């Protein structure tokens, strides 16, 4: 994949300015759930993995200092636990390759959940809202069941803070394997449409990633309005073509534009970082 990336080369006299959001999903999730300590940590510019580990283990954690060995546990917890993941989520994120053992994974999950009570509560709030017919939550989130007036199709919708909506086709309430009412909807697998169920953590993942996408969309509009040539964007990253002589100043300006506050997301602190390269690559 690295070789494929480097096949994308800037024209002569130009370079790529690559900028991406820092920990965008963790920021958006803390903002949506009202996890105050996380929001404050981001506002202070702290290393979220160290701050998370400190909250989990109740000791100071520094990246290259005190209790630095705990940062790895904080990092894997941030990456894997935000959407109701249990030990398999940690393993899929590479916990065992990081040197952690299976025996210590449940403790990591429990410690993360204890340190993030508002996010844990948010999973249940969203799951309960999905089984109601019309619910308004904080930050402008609106849940509704609707029927398309033209085609007659039914949808479960989630209106995001930006005003955009997520649509879940042909929704219905059905007992899940725990005997609890849950949201089921139609989704496409290959060439077939099948019925699938969802739950609080999964819906929170959908919402969080959709809000993160809206943050990127707003930044792309601002960058285009500022006159930058956008080559492409990948996940939370933008790739711009800039004159080589202006590269250093361009990177600083682009990072600043990416970090500008959004009118529909008061209290959400964004930051971005990046690099300059004659060809596309991962830093």
LUMRO-512546 format. One line per field, with one value per residue: residue in one letter; residue number from 1; y, x, z of N, C-alpha, C in turn. Coordinates in steps of 0.1 Angstrom, whole numbers, plus 5000, padded with zeros to 4 digits. Atoms other than C-alpha are relative to their C-alpha. Last residue first. Layout:
<pts>
r: c(A ...)
k: c(NUM ...)
ny: c(Y ...)
nx: c(X ...)
nz: c(Z ...)
cay: c(Y ...)
cax: c(X ...)
caz: c(Z ...)
cy: c(Y ...)
cx: c(X ...)
cz: c(Z ...)
</pts>
This chain:
<pts>
r: c(X X X X X X X X X X X X X X X X X X X X X X X X X X X X X X X X X X X X X X X X X X X X X X X X X X X X X X X X X X X X X X X X X X X X X X X X X X X X X X X X X X X X X X X X X X X X X X X X X X X X X X X X X X X X X X X X X X X X X X X X X X X X X X X X X X X X X X X X X X X X X X X X X X X X X X X X X X X X X X X X X X X X X X X X X X X X X X X X X X X X X X X X X X X X X X X X X X X X X X X X X X X X X X X X X X X X X X X X X X X X X X X X X X X X X X X X X X X X X X X X X X X X X X X X X X X X X X X X X X X X X X X X X X X X X X X X X X X X X X X X X X X)
k: c(283 282 281 280 279 278 277 276 275 274 273 272 271 270 269 268 267 266 265 264 263 262 261 260 259 258 257 256 255 254 253 252 251 250 249 248 247 246 245 244 243 242 241 240 239 238 237 236 235 234 233 232 231 230 229 228 227 226 225 224 223 222 221 220 219 218 217 216 215 214 213 212 211 210 209 208 207 206 205 204 203 202 201 200 199 198 197 196 195 194 193 192 191 190 189 188 187 186 185 184 183 182 181 180 179 178 177 176 175 174 173 172 171 170 169 168 167 166 165 164 163 162 161 160 159 158 157 156 155 154 153 152 151 150 149 148 147 146 145 144 143 142 141 140 139 138 137 136 135 134 133 132 131 130 129 128 127 126 125 124 123 122 121 120 119 118 117 116 115 114 113 112 111 110 109 108 107 106 105 104 103 102 101 100 99 98 97 96 95 94 93 92 91 90 89 88 87 86 85 84 83 82 81 80 79 78 77 76 75 74 73 72 71 70 69 68 67 66 65 64 63 62 61 60 59 58 57 56 55 54 53 52 51 50 49 48 47 46 45 44 43 42 41 40 39 38 37 36 35 34 33 32 31 30 29 28 27 26 25 24 23 22 21 20 19 18 17 16 15 14 13 12 11 10 9 8 7 6 5 4 3 2 1)
ny: c(4995 4999 5011 5004 5011 4999 5011 4997 5000 5006 5001 5008 4997 5007 4994 5011 5008 4992 5009 5010 4994 5002 5005 4990 4999 5013 5001 4990 5006 5011 4994 4994 5010 5006 4991 4999 5012 4996 4989 5005 4996 4986 4997 4988 4999 4993 4994 4986 5000 5014 5001 5011 5012 5012 5011 5012 5001 4993 4986 4996 5000 4989 4988 5001 4996 4986 4993 5000 4991 4987 4998 4998 4986 4991 4999 4994 4986 4994 5000 4989 4987 4999 4997 4986 4997 4991 4992 5000 4994 5008 4991 5003 4996 5005 5009 5008 4996 5006 4993 5008 4995 4993 4994 4986 4999 4998 5013 5005 5005 5015 5004 5007 5003 5010 5004 5015 5008 5014 5011 5011 4999 4993 4986 4997 4987 4993 4989 4994 4998 4996 5008 5008 5014 5003 4997 4991 5007 4992 5011 5001 5013 5003 5013 5000 4996 4988 5001 4990 4996 4987 4996 4990 5008 5007 4991 4998 5012 5001 4990 5004 5012 4995 4997 5013 5007 4993 5004 4993 4986 4992 4997 4989 4988 4995 4995 4987 4989 4996 4992 4986 4999 5002 5014 5003 5006 4989 4997 5011 5000 5004 4988 4996 5009 4997 4988 5002 5005 5008 5012 5012 5004 4989 5001 5012 5004 4989 4999 5011 4998 4989 5005 5010 4992 5001 5014 5000 5010 5008 4998 5004 5007 4991 5007 4992 4995 4991 5006 5015 5002 4994 5010 5011 4995 4999 5014 5006 5013 5011 5005 4997 4985 4996 5005 4991 4988 5002 5000 4987 5006 4990 5006 5005 4989 4993 5008 5000 4986 4999 5008 4994 5008 5007 4997 5008 4996 5010 4996 5003 5010 5001 4987 4993 4995 4986 4991 4987 4999 4992 4986 4995 4998 4988 4988)
nx: c(4988 5004 4995 5009 5009 5001 4993 4998 4987 4997 4986 4995 4986 4993 4987 4991 4993 4993 4993 5010 5011 5011 5012 5010 5003 5005 5014 5008 5003 5009 5014 5005 5004 5013 5010 5000 5004 5009 4994 4989 4987 4996 4989 5001 4988 5001 4988 5000 5004 5000 5001 5008 4998 5002 5004 4991 4992 4987 5003 5003 4988 4992 5006 4998 4986 5000 5007 4991 4989 5005 5001 4986 4997 5007 4993 4987 5002 5005 4989 4991 5006 4999 4986 4996 5001 4990 5003 4990 5004 5003 5004 5013 5012 4998 4988 4996 4987 4995 5002 4995 5003 4988 5003 5003 5014 5002 4997 4987 4993 4999 4995 5011 4997 5010 5012 5000 5012 4997 5007 5001 5013 4998 4999 4988 4995 4993 4991 4997 4986 4999 4990 5006 4999 5001 5013 4997 5003 5007 5004 5014 5003 5015 5003 5008 4993 4991 4990 4990 4992 4995 5005 5011 5012 5002 5006 5014 5008 5002 5009 5014 5004 5004 5014 5007 5000 5009 5014 5008 4995 5001 5015 5004 4994 5007 5013 4999 4997 5012 5008 5001 5005 5014 5004 5010 4994 4993 4987 4991 4996 4986 4992 5000 4991 4986 4997 4997 4986 4994 4992 5005 5013 5010 5011 5009 5003 5006 5013 5009 5002 5009 5013 5004 5006 5014 5004 5001 5010 5006 4996 4986 4996 4993 4994 4996 4987 4999 4991 5003 5013 5000 4993 5009 5010 4994 4997 5012 5000 4993 4990 4987 4999 4998 4987 4990 5000 4994 4986 4993 4989 4998 5004 5013 5009 5000 5008 5014 5005 5000 5012 5013 5009 4994 5004 5011 5004 5009 5002 5013 4999 5010 5002 4988 4994 5004 4989 5006 5002 4990 5001 5012 4996 4991 5008)
nz: c(4993 4986 4992 4989 5004 5014 5007 5014 5005 5013 5002 5012 5004 5011 5004 5006 4990 4990 4990 4995 4994 5009 4994 4998 4986 4995 5006 4993 4987 5001 5002 4987 4991 5003 4996 4985 4993 4989 4993 4991 5006 4998 5008 5008 5007 5013 5005 4994 4986 4995 4986 4995 5009 4993 5010 5001 5012 4998 5000 5014 5007 4996 5005 5014 5002 4997 5011 5012 4996 5002 5015 5004 4996 5009 5013 4998 4998 5013 5009 4996 5004 5014 5004 4997 4986 4995 4988 4990 4987 4988 4989 4993 5009 5013 4999 5012 5005 5012 5013 5011 5013 5006 5012 4998 4998 4986 4994 5004 4988 4999 4987 4992 4986 4996 5007 4998 5003 5003 4994 5009 5008 5013 4997 4994 5004 4989 5004 4988 4996 4986 4992 4989 5003 5014 5006 5012 5012 5011 5009 5005 5004 5000 5005 5012 5011 4999 4990 5002 4988 5003 5013 4998 4999 5013 5009 4996 5002 5015 5004 4996 5008 5013 5000 4997 5012 5009 4997 5010 5002 4988 4998 5009 4996 4988 5004 5008 4990 4994 5008 4995 4986 5000 4999 4989 4989 4992 5006 4997 4986 4999 5001 5014 5007 4996 5006 5014 5003 4989 5003 4993 5006 5001 4990 5001 5014 5008 4995 5005 5015 5002 4996 5010 5012 4999 5005 5015 5003 4990 4986 4999 5012 5009 5011 5011 4998 4988 4990 4998 4995 4987 4991 4998 4991 4986 4996 4995 5007 4994 5009 4994 5000 5013 5003 4994 5007 5013 4998 4998 4991 4989 4988 5001 5001 4987 4990 5003 4997 4985 4995 5003 4992 4989 4987 4995 4987 4995 4986 4994 4990 4990 4994 4998 5013 5003 4999 5002 5014 5005 4996 5007 5014 5000 5000)
cay: c(5102 5082 5089 5111 5125 5157 5159 5185 5175 5175 5184 5193 5205 5206 5217 5209 5234 5248 5223 5238 5270 5250 5262 5265 5237 5227 5263 5266 5233 5248 5281 5263 5240 5269 5288 5259 5251 5285 5279 5244 5258 5239 5208 5198 5164 5163 5137 5126 5095 5101 5134 5142 5167 5199 5230 5258 5291 5300 5290 5256 5253 5264 5240 5211 5221 5219 5185 5173 5183 5166 5134 5136 5140 5108 5090 5098 5090 5056 5047 5058 5036 5007 5013 5016 4985 4972 4945 4933 4923 4915 4931 4910 4918 4918 4925 4954 4966 4965 4975 4962 4983 4965 4953 4931 4893 4891 4876 4906 4911 4931 4967 4976 4998 4996 5016 5032 5068 5092 5129 5162 5192 5197 5185 5152 5141 5104 5087 5054 5049 5036 5035 5050 5061 5097 5106 5087 5073 5084 5071 5098 5105 5141 5151 5188 5189 5171 5146 5148 5117 5105 5069 5053 5022 5042 5065 5037 5027 5063 5068 5035 5042 5078 5063 5046 5079 5098 5072 5075 5066 5036 5024 5027 5007 4980 4977 4976 4950 4928 4929 4918 4881 4883 4896 4929 4931 4956 4926 4914 4947 4949 4967 4934 4923 4953 4948 4912 4923 4944 4972 4995 5021 5040 5009 5001 5032 5049 5016 5008 5043 5041 5007 5020 5051 5028 5021 5059 5057 5089 5101 5099 5100 5110 5093 5106 5080 5070 5039 5046 5084 5085 5061 5085 5115 5097 5085 5120 5137 5172 5202 5220 5221 5183 5176 5198 5178 5145 5157 5168 5136 5154 5124 5142 5161 5131 5112 5140 5144 5106 5104 5133 5121 5149 5160 5156 5177 5168 5196 5180 5197 5219 5231 5200 5182 5164 5126 5099 5066 5070 5058 5025 5018 5024 5000)
cax: c(5038 5016 5025 5016 5045 5066 5059 5048 5034 5004 4986 4951 4932 4895 4877 4840 4824 4799 4793 4768 4789 4821 4853 4884 4909 4911 4916 4946 4961 4958 4974 5004 5008 5006 5034 5058 5048 5049 5080 5068 5036 5006 4986 4963 4957 4931 4929 4900 4891 4911 4907 4918 4936 4922 4936 4936 4919 4906 4871 4884 4899 4867 4846 4870 4869 4831 4832 4859 4837 4807 4827 4835 4797 4791 4818 4802 4767 4776 4797 4769 4746 4770 4774 4736 4725 4719 4700 4702 4676 4691 4692 4711 4737 4767 4753 4728 4711 4675 4667 4664 4661 4660 4634 4650 4650 4687 4691 4672 4634 4623 4614 4612 4631 4626 4657 4681 4688 4714 4705 4723 4714 4750 4741 4729 4694 4690 4664 4645 4631 4599 4594 4562 4578 4567 4559 4589 4577 4593 4606 4625 4657 4669 4704 4706 4735 4715 4687 4653 4632 4604 4591 4611 4632 4662 4660 4666 4697 4709 4705 4720 4752 4753 4754 4787 4800 4790 4806 4840 4866 4846 4842 4880 4887 4863 4878 4913 4904 4888 4921 4945 4940 4943 4979 4992 5024 5013 5006 4980 4962 4961 4928 4911 4923 4908 4875 4875 4879 4847 4836 4808 4816 4843 4862 4886 4907 4906 4913 4942 4957 4952 4968 4998 5000 5005 5042 5048 5042 5062 5081 5081 5044 5035 5009 5000 4982 4946 4948 4919 4920 4957 4954 4929 4951 4981 4961 4945 4979 4969 4961 4943 4910 4914 4918 4888 4867 4878 4871 4837 4824 4793 4783 4784 4815 4834 4824 4835 4869 4876 4865 4888 4920 4940 4925 4945 4968 4988 5003 5015 5043 5046 5073 5070 5037 5029 5032 5007 5026 5038 5005 5006 5041 5029 5000)
caz: c(5077 5053 5017 4988 4967 4969 5006 5032 5066 5088 5120 5128 5159 5166 5198 5200 5224 5199 5171 5146 5141 5135 5151 5129 5133 5097 5087 5111 5098 5063 5073 5089 5059 5035 5052 5049 5013 4997 4975 4966 4951 4967 4959 4987 5004 5031 5060 5082 5061 5029 5009 4974 4952 4968 4952 4978 4971 5006 4995 4986 5021 5037 5018 5026 5063 5064 5047 5072 5102 5085 5082 5119 5125 5104 5123 5156 5145 5130 5161 5184 5165 5170 5207 5212 5193 5158 5140 5105 5079 5045 5010 4985 4959 4983 5017 5015 5047 5059 5094 5130 5161 5194 5219 5245 5246 5249 5214 5200 5201 5171 5164 5127 5103 5065 5056 5081 5070 5084 5082 5076 5097 5109 5144 5129 5122 5128 5106 5108 5074 5057 5020 5006 4973 4972 5008 5022 5056 5088 5122 5140 5161 5164 5174 5179 5203 5230 5222 5205 5203 5180 5177 5205 5199 5186 5216 5240 5221 5219 5257 5264 5244 5259 5294 5286 5271 5302 5325 5309 5336 5347 5311 5306 5337 5328 5293 5306 5333 5306 5286 5313 5308 5270 5274 5262 5241 5215 5192 5217 5217 5179 5173 5166 5201 5218 5200 5210 5246 5247 5224 5234 5207 5226 5237 5208 5199 5233 5251 5229 5236 5274 5276 5256 5278 5309 5301 5304 5342 5347 5317 5279 5272 5308 5330 5364 5385 5389 5366 5342 5345 5340 5311 5295 5300 5286 5255 5251 5249 5262 5241 5270 5250 5243 5280 5288 5263 5278 5314 5303 5287 5273 5251 5218 5227 5240 5209 5186 5202 5203 5166 5156 5173 5155 5122 5091 5069 5038 5018 4985 4966 4935 4912 4890 4894 4927 4927 4933 4928 4964 4977 4957 4970 5006 5000)
cy: c(4990 5005 5002 4988 4997 4989 5001 4988 5004 5001 4994 5001 4991 5005 4991 5006 4988 4991 5008 4991 4990 5006 4999 4995 5011 5001 4988 4999 5010 4994 4989 5006 5006 4989 4994 5009 5002 4989 5005 5012 4996 5003 5015 5001 5012 5001 5007 5008 5014 5000 4985 5001 4988 4988 4987 4990 4988 4999 5009 5015 5004 5001 5012 5013 5000 5005 5015 5007 5001 5011 5014 5003 5003 5015 5009 5002 5007 5015 5007 5001 5012 5012 5002 5003 5013 5003 5009 5008 4999 5008 4990 5010 4999 5005 4994 4993 4991 5006 4992 5008 4991 5004 5007 5006 5014 5002 5001 4988 4995 4996 4985 4997 4992 4996 4989 4995 4985 4993 4987 4988 4988 5002 5010 5015 5005 5013 5006 5010 5004 5001 5006 4992 4991 4985 4996 5003 5010 4991 5007 4988 5000 4986 4997 4987 4999 5002 5013 4999 5011 5005 5014 5005 5008 4991 4993 5009 5001 4987 4999 5010 4996 4988 5004 5003 4987 4993 5007 4997 5008 5014 5008 5004 5012 5013 5005 5005 5013 5011 5004 5009 5014 5002 5000 4986 4998 4994 5012 5003 4989 5000 4998 5013 5004 4992 5004 5013 4997 4995 4993 4987 4987 4996 5010 5001 4989 4995 5011 5002 4989 5002 5011 4995 4990 5007 4999 4987 4999 4991 4991 5002 4995 4992 5010 4991 5009 5004 5009 4995 4986 4999 5005 4989 4989 5004 5001 4986 4992 4987 4988 4995 5004 5016 5004 4996 5010 5013 4998 4999 5012 4994 5009 4995 4996 5012 5006 4992 5001 5014 5001 4992 5005 4993 4991 5003 4991 5004 4991 5006 4997 4988 5000 5014 5009 5004 5014 5011 5014 5002 5009 5015 5006 5003 5013)
cx: c(5006 5012 4993 5006 4991 4991 4998 5008 5000 5014 5003 5015 5004 5014 5007 5013 5008 5006 5007 5006 4990 4987 4989 4987 4990 4995 4993 4985 4991 4996 4990 4986 4995 4996 4986 4989 4999 4996 4991 5006 5011 5014 5003 5013 4998 5014 4997 5012 5000 4996 4998 4999 4991 5002 5000 4994 5009 5009 5012 4997 4998 5013 5008 4994 5004 5014 5001 4993 5009 5010 4995 5001 5015 5003 4993 5008 5013 4999 4996 5012 5008 4993 5001 5014 5007 4998 5012 4996 5012 4996 4996 4998 4987 4989 5002 5013 5004 5013 5006 4997 5006 4996 5012 4997 4995 4986 5000 5003 5014 5008 4998 5006 4988 5002 4992 4987 5002 4986 5006 4994 4999 4987 5001 5001 5012 5005 5007 5011 5000 5015 5001 5009 4994 5000 4998 4986 5002 4997 4991 4998 4985 4998 4985 4997 4992 5007 5009 5011 5010 5007 5005 4996 4988 4987 4996 4993 4986 4992 4996 4990 4986 4996 4994 4985 4992 4999 4990 4985 4992 5005 4998 4985 4996 5005 4992 4987 5001 5002 4986 4990 4998 4994 4984 4996 4991 5006 5007 5014 5011 5005 5015 5008 5000 5010 5015 5003 5002 5013 5005 5007 4995 4987 4989 4988 4989 4995 4992 4986 4991 4997 4989 4986 4995 4993 4985 4995 4997 4989 4993 5005 5014 5005 5006 5007 5004 5014 5003 5008 4996 4987 5001 5006 4990 4989 5006 5003 4988 5000 5007 5011 5014 5003 5004 5014 5010 5001 5008 5015 5009 5010 5001 4994 4985 4990 4999 4992 4985 4994 5000 4988 4985 4989 5007 4997 4988 4997 4990 5001 4986 5003 4990 4997 5012 5007 4996 5010 4993 4999 5010 4999 4989 5005 5009)
cz: c(5010 5008 5014 5008 5012 4994 4985 4993 4985 4996 4986 5000 4988 4999 4990 4995 4995 5011 5011 5011 5006 5007 4990 5006 5004 5014 5005 4995 5008 5013 4998 4998 5013 5010 4997 5005 5015 5009 5012 5008 5011 4993 5001 4992 4990 4994 4986 4995 5005 5014 5004 5015 5004 4990 5007 4990 4999 4988 5002 4999 4985 4993 5003 4993 4985 4997 5002 4989 4988 5003 4997 4985 4997 5004 4990 4987 5001 5002 4987 4991 5003 4994 4985 4996 5003 5015 5004 5012 5010 5012 5011 5011 5007 4991 4986 5004 4988 4996 4989 4987 4990 4986 4994 4986 5002 5004 5016 5008 4995 5012 5001 5014 5006 5015 5007 4994 5002 4998 4996 5007 4991 4993 4988 5004 5008 4994 5013 4997 5015 5004 5014 5008 5011 4998 4986 4994 4988 4988 4989 4992 4995 4994 5001 4994 4987 4986 4999 5011 4996 5012 4996 4986 5003 5001 4987 4990 5004 4997 4985 4996 5004 4991 4987 5001 5001 4986 4991 5002 4990 4999 5013 5002 4991 5005 5012 4996 4992 5010 5007 4992 5005 5014 5000 5000 5012 5013 5007 4993 5003 5014 5002 4998 4985 4991 5002 4992 4986 4996 5013 4998 5007 4994 4998 5009 5000 4986 4993 5005 4995 4985 4998 5003 4990 4988 5000 4995 4985 4994 5009 5014 5001 4988 4990 4989 4988 5004 5012 5012 5003 5007 5014 5009 5003 5010 5014 5005 5005 4991 5006 4991 5005 4999 4985 4996 5006 4992 4986 5001 5003 5010 5012 5014 5000 5000 5013 5010 4998 5004 5015 5006 4998 5009 5011 5014 5005 5015 5005 5015 5005 5010 5011 5006 5004 4987 4996 5003 4997 4985 4993 5003 4992 4986 5000)
</pts>
